[in-house]
Amino acid sequence: MTEPAGVTHPWPHVFDPGTDPSAPVLVLLHGTGGTEHDLLPLAAALAPGAGILSARGPVREHGLNRWFRRLSEGVFDTEDVITRAGELAGFLDWAREHYRLGGRDLVAVGFSNGANIALATALLHPGTLHRAAAFSGMHPLDAHPVDTDLTGTRIALFNGAADPMAPQDSVERLAAVLQSRGAHVERTTHPGGHGLNPEDISRAALWIAGGQP
C-alpha cells in the first residue's frame, strides 16, 4: 500500500485497489490522534480483497489529528463539521476519478471521531457516500437540521451501552434522524464502552458483504 507518485491531493493518505475489483473500497477514518495507518489491519477482517482508501484527518487539536474541531469533550463545532464533511466528500470524489474507481462502491468505516465524520458526510452528501459502518459514533449534527433525501443510504451503528463518549441518547437521536430521511439503519449495542468490539467487527463484515449483522 503506497501513496503513488503524482498524487495531488493535500491530505496524506494510503490507497490500495485490492485484489477483487468487484469488491467495495473501504474508506478508513481513524479516531482522534490516529493516522491513515491505524485502521489498515481492520480492512482484512472486514472485507478480504476490498480496496482501501485511508486518509489522515486535516484538523489538529493539541497536536492530535482529528476530522473536525470541537468546542469541548462531546460538544462539536457544528459549522466546522459541515465544512469538513464537504471536504471529505470532495476528497472521495477526487479519489474516485484519480484512482479510476468507476462504479465501485465506497463504504466508510470509521471509529469514534472518524465514525462521526463518516456519519456527517453520509447525512449531508449521500450522493458521494451512502454506506457507512460507524464504530463508537454519535450524532455529529445535533444542532443542524438534516433535510437531505437519504433513500438508498445504509448505515450500521456499533456502540457500547456504557460508552460515556458516545451516549446512547445521542445514538438514538441519530438513528431517528437517519430513518426519518429514508436511510436503512442497523444498530448493534454491546455492553462495553468506547472501542472496537471483536463481535462488532464480525457483524460489520457480514453487513459489508450484504448479510445481516
N, CA, C and O of each residue as an XYZ file, in Angstrom:
852
protein
N       0.851     -1.185      0.000
C       0.000      0.000      0.000
C       0.886      1.234      0.000
O       1.754      1.386      0.860
N       0.666      2.100     -0.956
C       1.553      3.240     -1.109
C       0.759      4.497     -1.402
O      -0.433      4.460     -1.705
N       1.474      5.623     -1.300
C       0.950      6.888     -1.770
C       1.634      7.153     -3.108
O       2.792      7.571     -3.123
N       0.955      6.924     -4.230
C       1.600      6.932     -5.529
C       2.200      8.286     -5.886
O       1.715      9.333     -5.456
N       3.259      8.243     -6.676
C       3.835      9.475     -7.204
C       2.799     10.206     -8.037
O       2.012      9.589     -8.755
N       2.808     11.514     -7.935
C       1.869     12.292     -8.729
C       0.572     12.596     -8.024
O      -0.281     13.281     -8.587
N       0.386     12.096     -6.771
C      -0.816     12.406     -6.020
C      -0.848     13.907     -5.748
O       0.125     14.479     -5.256
N      -1.967     14.532     -6.069
C      -2.040     15.979     -5.940
C      -2.935     16.429     -4.792
O      -2.987     17.619     -4.481
N      -3.638     15.499     -4.161
C      -4.486     15.910     -3.054
C      -3.633     16.165     -1.812
O      -2.721     15.389     -1.527
N      -3.914     17.243     -1.064
C      -3.045     17.597      0.064
C      -3.167     16.673      1.265
O      -2.271     16.676      2.109
N      -4.224     15.885      1.386
C      -4.345     15.006      2.551
C      -3.426     13.798      2.408
O      -3.517     13.082      1.411
N      -2.552     13.553      3.367
C      -1.803     12.292      3.338
C      -2.785     11.122      3.381
O      -3.733     11.124      4.166
N      -2.551     10.137      2.539
C      -3.453      9.006      2.504
C      -2.776      7.785      1.905
O      -1.718      7.871      1.283
N      -3.413      6.660      2.110
C      -2.954      5.387      1.574
C      -4.059      4.821      0.683
O      -5.235      4.855      1.044
N      -3.677      4.307     -0.468
C      -4.643      3.667     -1.368
C      -4.112      2.320     -1.805
O      -2.932      2.175     -2.126
N      -4.998      1.335     -1.812
C      -4.703      0.006     -2.329
C      -5.950     -0.449     -3.089
O      -7.029     -0.493     -2.498
N      -5.843     -0.786     -4.365
C      -7.035     -1.159     -5.132
C      -7.640     -2.480     -4.690
O      -8.776     -2.785     -5.052
N      -6.904     -3.275     -3.910
C      -7.398     -4.582     -3.506
C      -7.226     -5.618     -4.595
O      -6.762     -5.312     -5.693
N      -7.597     -6.831     -4.286
C      -7.413     -7.934     -5.238
C      -8.709     -8.334     -5.939
O      -8.695     -9.140     -6.869
N      -9.830     -7.768     -5.486
C     -11.124     -8.114     -6.075
C     -11.777     -6.847     -6.619
O     -12.320     -6.061     -5.843
N     -11.738     -6.629     -7.936
C     -12.290     -5.399     -8.500
C     -13.798     -5.270     -8.341
O     -14.353     -4.189     -8.542
N     -14.467     -6.366     -7.982
C     -15.911     -6.277     -7.750
C     -16.237     -5.929     -6.301
O     -17.392     -5.654     -5.976
N     -15.239     -5.940     -5.438
C     -15.438     -5.631     -4.025
C     -15.464     -4.118     -3.826
O     -14.946     -3.377     -4.662
N     -16.059     -3.652     -2.734
C     -16.074     -2.215     -2.487
C     -14.701     -1.688     -2.101
O     -13.760     -2.452     -1.883
N     -14.609     -0.391     -2.022
C     -13.418      0.274     -1.483
C     -13.777      0.758     -0.084
O     -14.723      1.527      0.087
N     -13.023      0.311      0.915
C     -13.261      0.730      2.291
C     -12.570      2.060      2.541
O     -11.360      2.188      2.356
N     -13.344      3.044      2.962
C     -12.811      4.359      3.304
C     -12.572      4.346      4.810
O     -13.517      4.454      5.592
N     -11.320      4.216      5.213
C     -10.974      4.061      6.624
C     -10.730      5.426      7.259
O      -9.920      6.214      6.770
N     -11.439      5.696      8.354
C     -11.397      7.009      9.000
C     -11.053      6.825     10.475
O     -11.865      6.329     11.256
N      -9.862      7.222     10.838
C      -9.318      6.981     12.175
C      -9.978      7.851     13.251
O     -10.688      8.809     12.947
N      -9.728      7.495     14.500
C     -10.196      8.284     15.624
C      -9.216      9.374     15.995
O      -8.167      9.510     15.366
N      -9.546     10.151     17.010
C      -8.690     11.250     17.462
C      -7.294     10.746     17.791
O      -7.125      9.766     18.516
N      -6.294     11.437     17.244
C      -4.905     11.082     17.489
C      -4.356     10.020     16.563
O      -3.185      9.655     16.664
N      -5.183      9.519     15.660
C      -4.733      8.468     14.758
C      -4.107      9.010     13.492
O      -3.937     10.218     13.326
N      -3.769      8.094     12.604
C      -3.221      8.436     11.296
C      -3.894      7.546     10.250
O      -4.739      6.708     10.565
N      -3.493      7.754      9.014
C      -4.047      6.961      7.919
C      -3.648      5.486      7.995
O      -4.156      4.667      7.229
N      -2.738      5.142      8.915
C      -2.288      3.751      9.027
C      -3.019      2.965     10.123
O      -2.939      1.737     10.159
N      -3.718      3.651     11.000
C      -4.272      2.999     12.189
C      -5.235      1.860     11.892
O      -5.146      0.800     12.512
N      -6.153      2.060     10.952
C      -7.212      1.089     10.724
C      -6.900      0.107      9.604
O      -7.745     -0.718      9.255
N      -5.705      0.181      9.036
C      -5.378     -0.729      7.934
C      -5.525     -2.204      8.320
O      -6.027     -2.985      7.512
N      -5.103     -2.619      9.532
C      -5.275     -4.039      9.875
C      -6.734     -4.467      9.938
O      -7.039     -5.651      9.802
N      -7.637     -3.514     10.141
C      -9.057     -3.834     10.238
C      -9.642     -4.248      8.892
O     -10.601     -5.018      8.839
N      -9.069     -3.743      7.814
C      -9.658     -3.951      6.487
C      -9.733     -5.429      6.110
O     -10.742     -5.886      5.573
N      -8.673     -6.169      6.389
C      -8.667     -7.590      6.015
C      -9.735     -8.373      6.756
O     -10.297     -9.323      6.212
N     -10.020     -7.985      7.989
C     -11.062     -8.669      8.769
C     -12.456     -8.317      8.279
O     -13.381     -9.121      8.392
N     -12.607     -7.123      7.739
C     -13.924     -6.662      7.315
C     -14.289     -7.122      5.910
O     -15.429     -7.514      5.662
N     -13.336     -7.075      4.998
C     -13.658     -7.388      3.604
C     -12.391     -7.792      2.859
O     -11.776     -6.954      2.199
N     -11.990     -9.056      2.951
C     -10.799     -9.509      2.222
C     -10.940     -9.233      0.729
O     -11.977     -9.522      0.132
N      -9.905     -8.680      0.138
C      -9.919     -8.383     -1.288
C     -10.447     -7.019     -1.628
O     -10.335     -6.585     -2.775
N     -11.022     -6.326     -0.661
C     -11.562     -4.992     -0.924
C     -10.450     -3.980     -1.134
O      -9.314     -4.183     -0.704
N     -10.796     -2.885     -1.802
C      -9.867     -1.780     -1.907
C      -9.801     -1.022     -0.584
O     -10.672     -1.161      0.274
N      -8.762     -0.227     -0.439
C      -8.572      0.559      0.783
C      -8.231      1.997      0.403
O      -7.348      2.243     -0.418
N      -8.937      2.932      1.008
C      -8.622      4.350      0.884
C      -8.654      4.910      2.300
O      -9.716      5.035      2.910
N      -7.483      5.241      2.808
C      -7.379      5.665      4.201
C      -6.641      6.996      4.257
O      -5.493      7.100      3.824
N      -7.310      8.014      4.795
C      -6.728      9.361      4.836
C      -6.467      9.789      6.265
O      -6.936      9.163      7.217
N      -5.705     10.873      6.399
C      -5.405     11.465      7.700
C      -6.289     12.688      7.919
O      -6.402     13.542      7.040
N      -6.907     12.770      9.080
C      -7.751     13.914      9.399
C      -6.981     15.225      9.294
O      -5.833     15.293      9.734
N      -7.587     16.274      8.718
C      -6.873     17.510      8.424
C      -6.808     18.515      9.577
O      -6.159     19.553      9.448
N      -7.470     18.225     10.700
C      -7.524     19.170     11.814
C      -6.567     18.715     12.909
O      -6.417     17.521     13.166
N      -5.917     19.697     13.555
C      -5.015     19.382     14.660
C      -5.585     19.950     15.948
O      -5.996     21.110     15.999
N      -5.606     19.124     16.988
C      -6.062     19.547     18.306
C      -5.017     19.109     19.333
O      -4.867     17.920     19.613
N      -4.299     20.085     19.889
C      -3.226     19.793     20.854
C      -2.251     18.758     20.278
O      -1.794     17.854     20.977
N      -1.951     18.914     18.997
C      -1.005     18.020     18.340
C      -1.581     16.718     17.840
O      -0.852     15.894     17.287
N      -2.893     16.509     18.023
C      -3.532     15.262     17.606
C      -4.357     15.472     16.349
O      -5.010     16.502     16.183
N      -4.318     14.477     15.462
C      -5.109     14.548     14.233
C      -6.583     14.297     14.538
O      -6.936     13.376     15.275
N      -7.440     15.146     13.947
C      -8.880     14.966     14.036
C      -9.504     15.316     12.693
O      -8.849     15.838     11.791
N     -10.809     15.006     12.593
C     -11.523     15.290     11.352
C     -12.264     16.611     11.395
O     -12.580     17.172     10.346
N     -12.550     17.123     12.589
C     -13.202     18.429     12.722
C     -12.947     18.961     14.128
O     -12.537     18.221     15.022
N     -13.193     20.238     14.305
C     -12.970     20.865     15.601
C     -14.109     20.538     16.566
O     -15.227     20.224     16.156
N     -13.800     20.619     17.827
C     -14.832     20.526     18.858
C     -14.621     21.658     19.859
O     -13.512     22.166     20.025
N     -15.689     22.032     20.507
C     -15.637     23.123     21.474
C     -15.230     22.612     22.848
O     -14.588     23.328     23.616
N     -15.601     21.386     23.154
C     -15.198     20.697     24.379
C     -15.497     19.221     24.171
O     -16.012     18.842     23.119
N     -15.185     18.384     25.149
C     -15.435     16.957     25.020
C     -16.924     16.707     24.759
O     -17.772     17.054     25.581
N     -17.230     16.105     23.611
C     -18.605     15.784     23.265
C     -19.413     16.932     22.697
O     -20.581     16.750     22.352
N     -18.812     18.123     22.591
C     -19.508     19.290     22.035
C     -18.792     19.695     20.750
O     -17.672     20.202     20.793
N     -19.433     19.472     19.621
C     -18.788     19.675     18.335
C     -19.012     21.087     17.811
O     -20.031     21.716     18.099
N     -18.055     21.573     17.044
C     -18.199     22.821     16.300
C     -18.987     22.473     15.030
O     -18.414     22.037     14.032
N     -20.297     22.670     15.085
C     -21.164     22.180     14.018
C     -20.808     22.743     12.654
O     -20.820     22.021     11.657
N     -20.490     24.037     12.606
C     -20.139     24.628     11.314
C     -18.884     23.993     10.745
O     -18.765     23.807      9.534
N     -17.952     23.662     11.620
C     -16.734     23.010     11.141
C     -17.030     21.580     10.699
O     -16.448     21.098      9.727
N     -17.936     20.897     11.409
C     -18.346     19.556     10.976
C     -18.892     19.612      9.548
O     -18.542     18.782      8.708
N     -19.749     20.594      9.283
C     -20.341     20.729      7.953
C     -19.266     20.995      6.902
O     -19.273     20.403      5.823
N     -18.337     21.904      7.240
C     -17.251     22.220      6.304
C     -16.388     21.003      6.023
O     -16.080     20.703      4.869
N     -16.000     20.304      7.080
C     -15.090     19.164      6.911
C     -15.770     17.989      6.217
O     -15.124     17.239      5.485
N     -17.080     17.826      6.446
C     -17.811     16.781      5.712
C     -17.792     17.075      4.215
O     -17.658     16.163      3.399
N     -17.927     18.346      3.862
C     -17.833     18.735      2.462
C     -16.457     18.460      1.891
O     -16.321     18.039      0.743
N     -15.426     18.704      2.712
C     -14.056     18.431      2.260
C     -13.836     16.935      2.056
O     -13.196     16.520      1.089
N     -14.369     16.130      2.973
C     -14.216     14.678      2.811
C     -14.950     14.199      1.563
O     -14.437     13.359      0.824
N     -16.139     14.726      1.329
C     -16.862     14.365      0.109
C     -16.055     14.749     -1.126
O     -15.997     13.992     -2.095
N     -15.432     15.923     -1.091
C     -14.590     16.343     -2.207
C     -13.396     15.426     -2.399
O     -13.023     15.110     -3.529
N     -12.788     14.993     -1.280
C     -11.664     14.051     -1.363
C     -12.102     12.738     -1.999
O     -11.386     12.176     -2.828
N     -13.277     12.250     -1.612
C     -13.767     10.983     -2.173
C     -14.071     11.118     -3.661
O     -13.797     10.200     -4.434
N     -14.632     12.247     -4.064
C     -14.870     12.476     -5.492
C     -13.546     12.527     -6.251
O     -13.416     11.973     -7.342
N     -12.563     13.205     -5.648
C     -11.232     13.274     -6.267
C     -10.633     11.879     -6.402
O     -10.112     11.523     -7.459
N     -10.707     11.084     -5.323
C     -10.112      9.749     -5.338
C     -10.793      8.849     -6.361
O     -10.132      8.053     -7.027
N     -12.117      8.974     -6.488
C     -12.824      8.143     -7.469
C     -12.279      8.400     -8.872
O     -12.087      7.469     -9.654
N     -12.034      9.663     -9.177
C     -11.503      9.997    -10.501
C     -10.019      9.661    -10.604
O      -9.584      9.050    -11.581
N      -9.242     10.059     -9.596
C      -7.791      9.895     -9.651
C      -7.388      8.427     -9.723
O      -6.478      8.065    -10.468
N      -8.066      7.583     -8.951
C      -7.722      6.165     -8.894
C      -8.595      5.322     -9.818
O      -8.527      4.093     -9.799
N      -9.417      5.990    -10.627
C     -10.245      5.314    -11.636
C     -11.066      4.191    -11.012
O     -10.990      3.033    -11.421
N     -11.842      4.568    -10.022
C     -12.640      3.586     -9.299
C     -13.937      3.236    -10.003
O     -14.603      2.266     -9.641
N     -14.296      4.019    -11.003
C     -15.508      3.717    -11.748
C     -16.726      3.671    -10.843
O     -16.966      4.590    -10.060
N     -17.488      2.600    -10.956
C     -18.702      2.469    -10.162
C     -18.526      1.681     -8.873
O     -19.518      1.292     -8.255
N     -17.282      1.433     -8.449
C     -17.077      0.672     -7.221
C     -17.699      1.391     -6.027
O     -17.598      2.611     -5.892
N     -18.330      0.623     -5.183
C     -18.992      1.180     -4.014
C     -17.948      1.643     -3.003
O     -16.949      0.962     -2.774
N     -18.187      2.804     -2.401
C     -17.362      3.290     -1.307
C     -18.103      3.028     -0.005
O     -19.257      3.427      0.151
N     -17.442      2.360      0.924
C     -18.034      2.065      2.226
C     -17.144      2.673      3.297
O     -16.013      2.231      3.496
N     -17.650      3.679      3.983
C     -16.868      4.299      5.050
C     -16.847      3.384      6.265
O     -17.864      2.799      6.637
N     -15.679      3.272      6.872
C     -15.506      2.538      8.121
C     -14.799      3.491      9.074
O     -13.609      3.764      8.918
N     -15.531      3.994     10.060
C     -14.956      4.995     10.937
C     -15.041      4.595     12.392
O     -15.979      3.924     12.822
N     -14.035      5.025     13.142
C     -14.025      4.792     14.584
C     -14.022      6.129     15.318
O     -13.184      6.988     15.041
N     -14.954      6.308     16.250
C     -15.004      7.483     17.118
C     -15.101      8.761     16.290
O     -16.100      8.957     15.599
N     -14.105      9.630     16.337
C     -14.144     10.853     15.533
C     -14.266     10.536     14.049
O     -14.922     11.271     13.310
N     -13.642      9.449     13.608
C     -13.775      9.025     12.218
C     -15.173      8.546     11.889
O     -15.662      8.752     10.778
N     -15.829      7.896     12.866
C     -17.230      7.497     12.665
C     -18.113      8.719     12.515
O     -19.029      8.740     11.694
N     -17.829      9.746     13.323
C     -18.667     10.948     13.293
C     -18.545     11.701     11.971
O     -19.543     12.209     11.459
N     -17.333     11.783     11.408
C     -17.205     12.485     10.123
C     -17.812     11.627      9.005
O     -18.352     12.167      8.040
N     -17.728     10.307      9.126
C     -18.394      9.438      8.143
C     -19.896      9.654      8.179
O     -20.537      9.759      7.133
N     -20.458      9.720      9.375
C     -21.895      9.919      9.519
C     -22.313     11.287      9.001
O     -23.335     11.405      8.325
N     -21.539     12.320      9.309
C     -21.865     13.662      8.821
C     -21.822     13.710      7.300
O     -22.677     14.338      6.675
N     -20.840     13.055      6.704
C     -20.730     13.051      5.246
C     -21.883     12.283      4.615
O     -22.429     12.713      3.599
N     -22.258     11.162      5.200
C     -23.393     10.393      4.680
C     -24.697     11.176      4.820
O     -25.558     11.107      3.942
N     -24.848     11.920      5.918
C     -26.044     12.719      6.137
C     -26.153     13.878      5.147
O     -27.238     14.183      4.652
N     -25.018     14.518      4.866
C     -25.038     15.740      4.058
C     -24.725     15.517      2.585
O     -25.129     16.317      1.741
N     -24.007     14.433      2.262
C     -23.560     14.199      0.881
C     -23.826     12.746      0.471
O     -22.894     12.023      0.117
N     -25.080     12.322      0.517
C     -25.380     10.926      0.201
C     -25.065     10.547     -1.244
O     -24.909      9.366     -1.554
N     -24.970     11.533     -2.123
C     -24.598     11.226     -3.497
C     -23.165     10.757     -3.627
O     -22.814     10.075     -4.589
N     -22.336     11.120     -2.662
C     -20.936     10.701     -2.647
C     -20.722      9.491     -1.755
O     -19.984      8.572     -2.112
N     -21.367      9.491     -0.593
C     -21.177      8.413      0.377
C     -22.541      7.975      0.906
O     -23.235      8.750      1.564
N     -22.921      6.737      0.618
C     -24.224      6.269      1.066
C     -24.154      4.963      1.854
O     -25.180      4.337      2.120
N     -22.938      4.555      2.228
C     -22.790      3.390      3.101
C     -21.713      3.684      4.131
O     -20.619      4.127      3.781
N     -22.019      3.439      5.398
C     -21.033      3.693      6.454
C     -21.246      2.738      7.613
O     -22.373      2.509      8.054
N     -20.144      2.185      8.095
C     -20.133      1.405      9.329
C     -19.445      2.268     10.373
O     -18.258      2.571     10.255
N     -20.195      2.663     11.395
C     -19.703      3.619     12.387
C     -19.520      2.921     13.728
O     -20.481      2.439     14.327
N     -18.272      2.873     14.192
C     -17.949      2.273     15.477
C     -17.765      3.376     16.518
O     -16.939      4.272     16.343
N     -18.538      3.305     17.602
C     -18.443      4.285     18.695
C     -18.679      5.709     18.207
O     -17.999      6.642     18.634
N     -19.641      5.867     17.315
C     -20.005      7.193     16.822
C     -21.252      7.708     17.510
O     -21.900      6.989     18.270
N     -21.583      8.971     17.232
C     -22.767      9.603     17.799
C     -23.319     10.597     16.789
O     -22.791     10.715     15.683
N     -24.384     11.316     17.159
C     -24.975     12.278     16.238
C     -24.006     13.449     16.053
O     -23.738     14.177     17.010
N     -23.473     13.646     14.834
C     -22.483     14.714     14.637
C     -23.095     16.074     14.349
O     -22.382     17.076     14.304
N     -24.426     16.123     14.151
C     -25.066     17.363     13.706
C     -26.309     17.672     14.536
O     -27.344     18.058     13.994
N     -26.201     17.501     15.845
C     -27.355     17.721     16.712
C     -27.956     19.115     16.545
O     -29.170     19.284     16.652
N     -27.111     20.113     16.282
C     -27.597     21.496     16.208
C     -27.941     21.935     14.789
O     -28.200     23.114     14.548
N     -27.945     20.997     13.855
C     -28.164     21.355     12.448
C     -29.244     20.452     11.863
O     -29.087     19.231     11.884
N     -30.326     21.008     11.344
C     -31.364     20.159     10.752
C     -30.859     19.478      9.482
O     -30.116     20.066      8.696
N     -31.273     18.239      9.301
C     -30.879     17.470      8.120
C     -32.106     17.316      7.232
O     -33.120     16.764      7.658
N     -32.012     17.808      5.990
C     -33.156     17.723      5.083
C     -32.831     16.990      3.790
O     -33.587     17.065      2.821
N     -31.703     16.278      3.775
C     -31.334     15.517      2.586
C     -32.188     14.257      2.460
O     -32.667     13.710      3.453
N     -32.366     13.811      1.216
C     -33.072     12.562      0.950
C     -32.065     11.421      1.068
O     -31.143     11.310      0.261
N     -32.249     10.583      2.074
C     -31.301      9.500      2.325
C     -31.816      8.146      1.855
O     -31.334      7.103      2.299
N     -32.790      8.164      0.961
C     -33.267      6.907      0.385
C     -32.098      6.194     -0.298
O     -31.405      6.787     -1.123
N     -31.885      4.943      0.041
C     -30.774      4.186     -0.521
C     -29.530      4.209      0.340
O     -28.600      3.441      0.092
N     -29.486      5.072      1.349
C     -28.349      5.119      2.265
C     -28.470      3.993      3.283
O     -29.552      3.733      3.809
N     -27.350      3.326      3.556
C     -27.315      2.241      4.532
C     -26.244      2.553      5.577
O     -25.080      2.788      5.253
N     -26.671      2.547      6.829
C     -25.776      2.876      7.932
C     -25.828      1.758      8.964
O     -26.907      1.293      9.331
N     -24.664      1.330      9.428
C     -24.565      0.357     10.514
C     -23.898      1.036     11.706
O     -22.780      1.540     11.600
N     -24.591      1.044     12.837
C     -24.102      1.700     14.046
C     -23.707      0.642     15.069
O     -24.506     -0.227     15.417
N     -22.467      0.723     15.548
C     -21.945     -0.220     16.536
C     -21.503      0.585     17.756
O     -20.552      1.363     17.684
N     -22.199      0.393     18.871
C     -21.944      1.220     20.044
C     -21.936      0.403     21.331
O     -22.546     -0.663     21.423
N     -21.225      0.938     22.317
C     -21.236      0.353     23.646
C     -22.286      1.013     24.515
O     -22.402      2.239     24.536
N     -23.050      0.206     25.232
C     -24.106      0.754     26.088
C     -23.536      1.612     27.211
O     -24.221      2.497     27.723
N     -22.284      1.358     27.598
C     -21.659      2.093     28.696
C     -20.600      3.073     28.194
O     -19.639      3.374     28.902
N     -20.780      3.568     26.974
C     -19.798      4.476     26.367
C     -20.103      5.918     26.769
O     -21.104      6.473     26.316
N     -19.264      6.544     27.611
C     -19.530      7.924     28.014
C     -19.215      8.937     26.927
O     -19.670     10.078     26.994
N     -18.438      8.531     25.924
C     -18.038      9.453     24.869
C     -19.038      9.484     23.715
O     -19.058     10.438     22.938
N     -19.851      8.464     23.603
C     -20.908      8.407     22.578
C     -22.177      7.931     23.277
O     -22.543      6.760     23.168
N     -22.853      8.831     23.994
C     -24.008      8.441     24.814
C     -25.133      7.844     23.980
O     -25.334      8.207     22.821
N     -25.854      6.925     24.594
C     -26.928      6.231     23.891
C     -28.033      7.179     23.415
O     -28.632      6.946     22.365
N     -28.310      8.244     24.175
C     -29.374      9.149     23.729
C     -28.998      9.851     22.437
O     -29.864     10.126     21.605
N     -27.697     10.148     22.257
C     -27.244     10.759     21.012
C     -27.345      9.766     19.855
O     -27.732     10.136     18.746
N     -26.997      8.511     20.115
C     -27.089      7.476     19.083
C     -28.544      7.268     18.672
O     -28.844      7.086     17.492
N     -29.438      7.295     19.648
C     -30.861      7.125     19.345
C     -31.394      8.278     18.506
O     -32.177      8.062     17.581
N     -30.973      9.513     18.824
C     -31.392     10.659     18.014
C     -30.859     10.533     16.592
O     -31.564     10.823     15.625
N     -29.618     10.101     16.475
C     -29.017      9.902     15.155
C     -29.809      8.890     14.342
O     -30.152      9.145     13.187
N     -30.099      7.745     14.944
C     -30.844      6.701     14.226
C     -32.207      7.219     13.794
O     -32.668      6.924     12.692
N     -32.849      7.989     14.660
C     -34.169      8.525     14.327
C     -34.095      9.485     13.146
O     -34.946      9.446     12.258
N     -33.077     10.348     13.133
C     -32.912     11.295     12.028
C     -32.640     10.542     10.731
O     -33.248     10.843      9.704
N     -31.739      9.575     10.765
C     -31.425      8.797      9.569
C     -32.669      8.128      9.012
O     -32.937      8.201      7.813
N     -33.421      7.484      9.875
C     -34.613      6.769      9.421
C     -35.691      7.719      8.919
O     -36.409      7.403      7.970
N     -35.806      8.892      9.561
C     -36.824      9.853      9.128
C     -36.540     10.390      7.730
O     -37.458     10.828      7.037
N     -35.278     10.358      7.311
C     -34.903     10.842      5.978
C     -34.820      9.707      4.956
O     -34.444      9.937      3.806
N     -35.171      8.473      5.370
C     -35.248      7.367      4.420
C     -34.104      6.390      4.450
O     -34.094      5.447      3.658
N     -33.127      6.572      5.337
C     -31.992      5.649      5.403
C     -32.387      4.339      6.056
O     -33.307      4.285      6.871
N     -31.677      3.285      5.686
C     -31.831      1.986      6.340
C     -30.737      1.881      7.403
O     -29.551      1.978      7.089
N     -31.134      1.684      8.646
C     -30.198      1.703      9.770
C     -30.201      0.354     10.471
O     -31.254     -0.195     10.793
N     -28.993     -0.173     10.701
C     -28.808     -1.365     11.524
C     -28.064     -0.929     12.787
O     -27.019     -0.285     12.706
N     -28.606     -1.283     13.950
C     -27.960     -0.922     15.211
C     -27.523     -2.161     15.970
O     -28.267     -3.135     16.080
N     -26.297     -2.110     16.493
C     -25.789     -3.171     17.351
C     -25.220     -2.501     18.598
O     -24.388     -1.598     18.507
N     -25.677     -2.953     19.758
C     -25.202     -2.380     21.018
C     -24.622     -3.489     21.877
O     -25.293     -4.478     22.170
N     -23.370     -3.315     22.278
C     -22.731     -4.290     23.168
C     -22.642     -3.685     24.573
O     -22.815     -2.476     24.727
N     -22.382     -4.484     25.582
C     -22.427     -3.970     26.949
C     -21.215     -3.144     27.362
O     -21.197     -2.597     28.465
N     -20.222     -3.042     26.523
C     -18.992     -2.354     26.891
C     -19.025     -0.859     26.647
O     -20.087     -0.240     26.576
N     -17.814     -0.287     26.520
C     -17.675      1.145     26.366
C     -17.174      1.548     24.998
O     -17.619      1.014     23.982
N     -16.239      2.500     24.972
C     -15.728      3.092     23.744
C     -14.617      2.212     23.189
O     -13.625      1.960     23.874
N     -14.770      1.748     21.968
C     -13.727      0.915     21.392
C     -14.247      0.061     20.260
O     -15.419      0.136     19.888
N     -13.349     -0.760     19.711
C     -13.676     -1.682     18.633
C     -13.895     -3.063     19.234
O     -12.944     -3.728     19.646
N     -15.135     -3.485     19.280
C     -15.505     -4.762     19.861
C     -15.341     -5.873     18.818
O     -15.841     -5.730     17.702
N     -14.654     -6.978     19.148
C     -14.434     -8.041     18.151
C     -15.725     -8.579     17.536
O     -15.770     -8.850     16.336
N     -16.780     -8.737     18.350
C     -18.036     -9.231     17.796
C     -18.643     -8.222     16.827
O     -19.261     -8.601     15.832
N     -18.462     -6.935     17.123
C     -18.963     -5.916     16.210
C     -18.223     -5.958     14.875
O     -18.820     -5.739     13.821
N     -16.937     -6.236     14.926
C     -16.165     -6.330     13.687
C     -16.693     -7.483     12.825
O     -16.820     -7.346     11.609
N     -16.997     -8.613     13.459
C     -17.559     -9.747     12.714
C     -18.918     -9.389     12.119
O     -19.217     -9.754     10.982
N     -19.741     -8.673     12.891
C     -21.053     -8.263     12.392
C     -20.907     -7.269     11.246
O     -21.655     -7.320     10.269
N     -19.937     -6.366     11.374
C     -19.716     -5.377     10.317
C     -19.268     -6.057      9.029
O     -19.649     -5.627      7.941
N     -18.465     -7.112      9.138
C     -18.034     -7.839      7.947
C     -19.225     -8.444      7.220
O     -19.285     -8.413      5.991
N     -20.179     -8.998      7.978
C     -21.396     -9.525      7.357
C     -22.198     -8.426      6.695
O     -22.731     -8.600      5.599
N     -22.280     -7.286      7.375
C     -23.046     -6.163      6.832
C     -22.422     -5.651      5.534
O     -23.134     -5.378      4.568
N     -21.110     -5.521      5.510
C     -20.430     -5.051      4.307
C     -20.637     -6.029      3.159
O     -20.793     -5.622      2.008
N     -20.637     -7.315      3.475
C     -20.815     -8.341      2.441
C     -22.261     -8.432      1.967
O     -22.558     -9.113      0.985
N     -23.154     -7.748      2.665
C     -24.544     -7.768      2.251
C     -25.434     -8.659      3.085
O     -26.630     -8.783      2.822
N     -24.839     -9.289      4.108
C     -25.638    -10.117      5.009
C     -26.193     -9.296      6.153
O     -26.094     -8.069      6.145
N     -26.768     -9.951      7.119
C     -27.331     -9.270      8.278
C     -26.311     -9.240      9.400
O     -25.679    -10.257      9.687
N     -26.137     -8.078     10.048
C     -25.198     -8.014     11.167
C     -25.769     -8.702     12.391
O     -25.116     -8.748     13.434
